[in-house]
Amino acid sequence: MAIMYALKSSDNEIFEVEQKVIEQSETIKKMIEDGAATGEIPLQVSSKTLAKVLEWCKQRQHKTVENENDDNKGKRKKERDEDDDIKEWENKFSDELKADKDVLFDLLLASNYLDLPALLSFLCQLVADMVAGKMPEEIRRMFNIENDFTPEEEKAITAEHGWAFQP
Amino acid sequence: MVDGSFDIIRKRRIDDVDRISALPESILQHIMSFLPFRDVVRTSVLSKTWEKAWHTFPDIEFDEKLFGQDLRNLLLLGFDELDSGHKRFDQMKRKLLNYWEKVLQSRRWEMTSLRKFTLKTERLSDLEFVHQCIRYAVENNVKVLKLEISLEKDVFYNLPQMVLCLKSITVLKLRGFKLESPGSNVKLSSLRELYLSDVDADAHVVENLVGGCPLIEFLSIEFCGGFKSLKLFGLSKLSIIKVQSNSELERMTINAPNARSMAVIGPDILSDINIATCKNLKFLCLCTASVVDGWLSNLIPGLPLLEGLHLGLCYELESIKISSSSLKRLRISRCMNLVEVKFETPNLTKFGYEGEIISFSSGVLSLLETDFYICSSNIDNEWYVKFVELITKFHGFSKVLNLQSDSGQIAIVPSALRQILPPPLSGAKHLNFAINMPFKSFPIAQVLDGLLWMSPHVQTVSIKFGQDFKTFRFQFSYKEHLLCGEEIKLPVSCWKDCIKKVEIEIISEKMELIETFNKVEMITEADSKWYAFEDELLLEKIDKLVSQSHWLESY
């Protein structure tokens, strides 16, 4: 029987999760090891975000378990299929986040707080892909970044690193 | 609160609030670490928050190539022989170096910690600046250090000793340096990856350097000079090794009991290779003229975990036996004097061969995929007979058989032979054919005709042109064996009569565009007279379609 833990979101929703799934979070793992996790584990993460985090963790868990159970025969073909499946899942996951940036940033903060390095890197890569190759004005528009430089200050920076602002 | 009103508030929040800049600086810099350096620098102008994140960003990359147009202008000036050209070249070089120095200076000021430092220069290599960079990297306990410089021909810069005693370094890449006999011992106690390229050093120095990296996992030594022999011992963590084109290397001994992957590529004078103690190799690539039959036949059975083997340009090989129960992938390319290969490889799943037609003997193989790139200059009837024999055999061994050739002529088996030889690929559902150097007036219909003879009633044929041209994917649907009958009898030349419809898809890999031609439907209504008449047009149309879309759109 898998050991289950109850996670409590900041809006008091309870999530029952297998130990193996939530131990990907270094923060929760430490809480469990320290014995601080008797009963419900309270987390500073909203239920909406936590559901998304767990969706990720379950997918990762699924992947590692299947790889362990594999015997060598026919593994390569199977791996390729699985890699395709994971890619497809990740693409869908990414598309949802790109469409709703609010969720993306909630998830970034949650992965930082829960210490989920793989998710954090995945999300940072996702944002980097959105930013790469764009000019500053486009990036500001995309993320509502307020330009708090005076025109002179901005001009000075652009002039200093002139090479980087050539199209 | 009513659900609807909550949504409206939420929506406004998304639209107006700058959430990205509210992220902790560590996350912003994590995002920046996935960006090309040009984009990293661009973020500095977004807002004051981002400017601050840039000032403390721990990865620095000085690559003259990043300067694009500025550099191109500089190079044009550099080639100018006039004095004024040289002067302007020096001025611009000074300007770029000043910029880099300023970046370093401001980071010193901010006490920014350093994680990665890269300096890549060719035209702009400046000894004083290189030295300044090295000092900066060492003072700041850099973890990943990449120094790739290029000075005048045969002039090397001595790497300062302090780099080789830096405990923080985990990755070190050096190009264009001279390494001299170290005064004190090398102590790179954290180093995991070492890349040496175009480095001048004697054998003692190289061995001492590698020996001073007890945790080394990855080693690459390429295009280096100054050593005739290379002896590396006792590297228990070393996992991946690449030794390539080191101009003077004659003898090589590597004892890395846990190495997983090794590539030894050239030079031709390398005649003594001792790697038999690397018993845990899974992947081995040998591309060097000195590999001989007996040596190879002895080596392979001693590598019980070997899964992948590539033999390329091994001119001394003539007749080899590959005996391995672990081997899954084998590739043999351009071993010009090879005449015979014997397989004892029950678990082989992928086989690739590039060269003339030679003899392959084996027990039963069950391959998933076979690639044949047949390069022959003299193609006559005798050759075709051998060719058909070869692919018949591997068609029986392999689920997928891919054919590749320079001109495509190999597919056009003469009609006299088609009368007497059985089709080599009968029963295949898909055929992949690549033509690497197609002629301008390429007889696509003839090739297609040849392929359809080889594989009667094949469902799809892909013909790929060149490296970055196009793939034509023909999908055939057939009438129910109308003229061929249930069994395929000789001569099988009736495919044209059996085809109901051809769909042609043109995949342009360069553009990553997929254009699907609206079904080139040759026959719409079942009418026997119509067939014969349309058949000739079918080939013509395919020829026309292919030549137009291939050449006109490519140029």
Chai-1 contact restraints between the chains, C-beta under 6 A:
chainA,res_idxA,chainB,res_idxB,connection_type,confidence,min_distance_angstrom,max_distance_angstrom,comment,restraint_id
A,D102,B,I14,contact,1.0,0.0,6.0,A-B,restraint_1
A,F105,B,R19,contact,1.0,0.0,6.0,A-B,restraint_2
A,N112,B,I27,contact,1.0,0.0,6.0,A-B,restraint_3
A,C124,B,H30,contact,1.0,0.0,6.0,A-B,restraint_4
A,C124,B,I31,contact,1.0,0.0,6.0,A-B,restraint_5
A,C124,B,F34,contact,1.0,0.0,6.0,A-B,restraint_6
A,Q125,B,F34,contact,1.0,0.0,6.0,A-B,restraint_7
A,V127,B,I31,contact,1.0,0.0,6.0,A-B,restraint_8
A,A128,B,I31,contact,1.0,0.0,6.0,A-B,restraint_9
A,A128,B,F34,contact,1.0,0.0,6.0,A-B,restraint_10
A,A128,B,L35,contact,1.0,0.0,6.0,A-B,restraint_11
A,A132,B,L35,contact,1.0,0.0,6.0,A-B,restraint_12
A,A132,B,D39,contact,1.0,0.0,6.0,A-B,restraint_13
A,P136,B,R42,contact,1.0,0.0,6.0,A-B,restraint_14
A,P136,B,V45,contact,1.0,0.0,6.0,A-B,restraint_15
A,P136,B,L46,contact,1.0,0.0,6.0,A-B,restraint_16
A,F143,B,I20,contact,1.0,0.0,6.0,A-B,restraint_17
A,N144,B,D18,contact,1.0,0.0,6.0,A-B,restraint_18
A,I145,B,D18,contact,1.0,0.0,6.0,A-B,restraint_19
A,I145,B,S21,contact,1.0,0.0,6.0,A-B,restraint_20
A,I145,B,L46,contact,1.0,0.0,6.0,A-B,restraint_21
A,I145,B,S47,contact,1.0,0.0,6.0,A-B,restraint_22
A,E146,B,D18,contact,1.0,0.0,6.0,A-B,restraint_23
A,N147,B,S47,contact,1.0,0.0,6.0,A-B,restraint_24
A,D148,B,S47,contact,1.0,0.0,6.0,A-B,restraint_25
A,D148,B,K48,contact,1.0,0.0,6.0,A-B,restraint_26
A,I157,B,S44,contact,1.0,0.0,6.0,A-B,restraint_27
A,I157,B,V45,contact,1.0,0.0,6.0,A-B,restraint_28
A,T158,B,V45,contact,1.0,0.0,6.0,A-B,restraint_29
A,H161,B,V41,contact,1.0,0.0,6.0,A-B,restraint_30
A,W163,B,F67,contact,1.0,0.0,6.0,A-B,restraint_31
A,W163,B,D70,contact,1.0,0.0,6.0,A-B,restraint_32
A,A164,B,R38,contact,1.0,0.0,6.0,A-B,restraint_33
A,A164,B,V41,contact,1.0,0.0,6.0,A-B,restraint_34
A,A164,B,R42,contact,1.0,0.0,6.0,A-B,restraint_35
